[in-house]
Amino acid sequence: MAGALIAFEGLDQSGKQTQAEGLRDFVRDRGRQCRLLSFPDYHTAIGGEISRALHGERDYAPDTMQLLYVANRYEKRVWIEDQLAAGTVIVCDRYVASTVAYGEAQGLDAIWLENIQRFLPRPDLTVVLDIAPETAVRRKATGRDRYERDLALLSRVRDSYRRQSRQERWLILNGERAKADVSADVLKAVAPLLVQP
């Protein structure tokens, strides 16, 4: 049985983790192997550096930050490839589109941001959970990192996700709705990927 890579994207507090965990449980309940990844992965050396930068201990330029995010994903590349080859379903809470969205929102070239990630496994489906920046702030009023506090930046990030979602194998969903309604749409979109070819 073929593996599948499904990525959840969107602003913080859009429900990515909730939907990713729900999808993982759905897949496992149907007897399939499923692993959940969350990026950035703060448990690696590169992930630790990202965390320090997000919390003000480092001051990297936007291109350097995005290179760190990309490197953090490349740390998992071989593992992801091996899991997919073994038929595992991989569910990602953030993946390649985040670098494009946040980098583009900071004035970086979208084509460059896509090119530096071209050797990472491509998602079979990318699901964008679309919410307004004001909703993100309302859902998490305290403990926000430097990106989460910048509403103008978040608006540009949202615009990038919307632009990217016009590609094939993308689905954009209204993340302002009830969790169960979003989940129903996610499961409907993912179900064809779980059928043995």
Helices and strands as residue ranges (DSSP letters): E 4-9, H 16-29, E 34-38, H 45-54, H 62-74, H 77-85, E 89-93, H 96-105, H 110-115, E 125-130, H 133-139, H 151-164, E 170-174, H 179-190, G 191-194
